[in-house]
């Protein structure tokens, strides 16, 4: 699934941004949740949305807005016999089908998907291997209202992730600064899991710390709950978030387009 409006038309020749939805949602729901953000990013990236492999019930904040938008999926196994290798398979399949010879430069996750995105980048740092082959290395990550800790892609690289369920982990110091990749973090100040979001951000070194190596890291905290910015005020916040992502990708030389909008009220008015 992608942001391309015409399924028969070829995807645009743009760098790819892998998008991982939250637990108890779907690629389709994540596409709707990120309509405003995608509007800002579309000239720069082709967003590729992936369905998680494990069916489940609706997740946090899904009802009543997305009550008729099932089925819902999650990235962590539901039953003891579930094959965790299906996570890697689902992501690789989407990257192959939607890649079209263009590079996947970043990964963006929401909630549980953000925890998985962190796990993917942690594996990349630990092993030097890309998720879909040696030639696929993510250059940055975007973490939208995430939980903690990072989720392993499979049983080989779970770290502490195999010991915790979503939102129940503790900020273990062994994770601090472990993911040396540029990052953007969006937290909701009224989100019940905001402390988990802050714990995940600590997995990335602070640029000004002695061991930070100057790796870009941006933390944005908005007056919102467990969702992206909404309403009229959310347009400005969305623009700030999009510009942070683009600056992380392009570097400090990036100059925001002051005329660009963060979407319109009509984009997702039923969510406001």
LINKADA-V179719 format. One record per residue. N is the residue number from 1. RES is the residue in three letters. SS is DSSP state (H for helix, E for strand, C for the rest). Layout:
n = [N;N]
res = [RES;RES]
ss = [SS;SS]
//
This chain:
n = [1;2;3;4;5;6;7;8;9;10;11;12;13;14;15;16;17;18;19;20;21;22;23;24;25;26;27;28;29;30;31;32;33;34;35;36;37;38;39;40;41;42;43;44;45;46;47;48;49;50;51;52;53;54;55;56;57;58;59;60;61;62;63;64;65;66;67;68;69;70;71;72;73;74;75;76;77;78;79;80;81;82;83;84;85;86;87;88;89;90;91;92;93;94;95;96;97;98;99;100;101;102;103;104;105;106;107;108;109;110;111;112;113;114;115;116;117;118;119;120;121;122;123;124;125;126;127;128;129;130;131;132;133;134;135;136;137;138;139;140;141;142;143;144;145;146;147;148;149;150;151;152;153;154;155;156;157;158;159;160;161;162;163;164;165;166;167;168;169;170;171;172;173;174;175;176;177;178;179;180;181;182;183;184;185;186;187;188;189;190;191;192;193;194;195;196;197;198;199;200;201;202;203;204;205;206;207;208;209;210;211;212;213;214;215;216;217;218;219;220;221;222;223;224;225;226;227;228;229;230;231;232;233;234;235;236;237;238;239;240;241;242;243;244;245;246;247;248;249;250;251;252;253;254;255;256;257;258;259;260;261;262;263;264;265;266;267;268;269;270;271;272]
res = [UNK;UNK;UNK;UNK;UNK;UNK;UNK;UNK;UNK;UNK;UNK;UNK;UNK;UNK;UNK;UNK;UNK;UNK;UNK;UNK;UNK;UNK;UNK;UNK;UNK;UNK;UNK;UNK;UNK;UNK;UNK;UNK;UNK;UNK;UNK;UNK;UNK;UNK;UNK;UNK;UNK;UNK;UNK;UNK;UNK;UNK;UNK;UNK;UNK;UNK;UNK;UNK;UNK;UNK;UNK;UNK;UNK;UNK;UNK;UNK;UNK;UNK;UNK;UNK;UNK;UNK;UNK;UNK;UNK;UNK;UNK;UNK;UNK;UNK;UNK;UNK;UNK;UNK;UNK;UNK;UNK;UNK;UNK;UNK;UNK;UNK;UNK;UNK;UNK;UNK;UNK;UNK;UNK;UNK;UNK;UNK;UNK;UNK;UNK;UNK;UNK;UNK;UNK;UNK;UNK;UNK;UNK;UNK;UNK;UNK;UNK;UNK;UNK;UNK;UNK;UNK;UNK;UNK;UNK;UNK;UNK;UNK;UNK;UNK;UNK;UNK;UNK;UNK;UNK;UNK;UNK;UNK;UNK;UNK;UNK;UNK;UNK;UNK;UNK;UNK;UNK;UNK;UNK;UNK;UNK;UNK;UNK;UNK;UNK;UNK;UNK;UNK;UNK;UNK;UNK;UNK;UNK;UNK;UNK;UNK;UNK;UNK;UNK;UNK;UNK;UNK;UNK;UNK;UNK;UNK;UNK;UNK;UNK;UNK;UNK;UNK;UNK;UNK;UNK;UNK;UNK;UNK;UNK;UNK;UNK;UNK;UNK;UNK;UNK;UNK;UNK;UNK;UNK;UNK;UNK;UNK;UNK;UNK;UNK;UNK;UNK;UNK;UNK;UNK;UNK;UNK;UNK;UNK;UNK;UNK;UNK;UNK;UNK;UNK;UNK;UNK;UNK;UNK;UNK;UNK;UNK;UNK;UNK;UNK;UNK;UNK;UNK;UNK;UNK;UNK;UNK;UNK;UNK;UNK;UNK;UNK;UNK;UNK;UNK;UNK;UNK;UNK;UNK;UNK;UNK;UNK;UNK;UNK;UNK;UNK;UNK;UNK;UNK;UNK;UNK;UNK;UNK;UNK;UNK;UNK;UNK;UNK;UNK;UNK;UNK;UNK;UNK;UNK;UNK;UNK;UNK;UNK]
ss = [C;E;C;C;C;C;C;C;C;C;C;C;C;C;E;E;E;E;E;E;C;C;C;C;E;C;H;H;H;H;H;H;H;C;H;H;H;H;H;H;H;C;C;C;E;E;E;E;E;E;C;C;C;E;E;E;C;C;C;C;C;C;C;C;C;C;C;C;C;C;C;E;E;E;C;C;C;C;C;C;C;C;C;C;H;H;H;H;H;H;H;H;H;H;H;H;H;H;H;C;C;C;C;E;E;E;E;E;E;E;C;H;H;H;H;H;H;H;H;H;H;H;H;H;H;H;H;C;C;C;C;C;C;C;C;C;C;C;C;E;E;E;E;E;C;C;C;C;C;C;C;C;C;C;H;H;H;C;C;C;H;H;H;C;C;C;C;C;C;C;C;C;H;H;H;C;C;C;C;C;C;E;E;E;E;E;E;E;C;C;C;C;C;H;H;H;H;H;H;H;H;C;C;C;C;C;C;C;C;C;C;C;C;C;C;C;E;E;E;E;E;E;C;C;C;C;C;C;C;C;H;H;H;H;H;H;H;H;H;H;H;H;H;H;H;H;H;H;H;H;C;C;C;C;C;C;C;C;C;C;C;C;C;C;C;C;C;C;H;H;H;C]
//
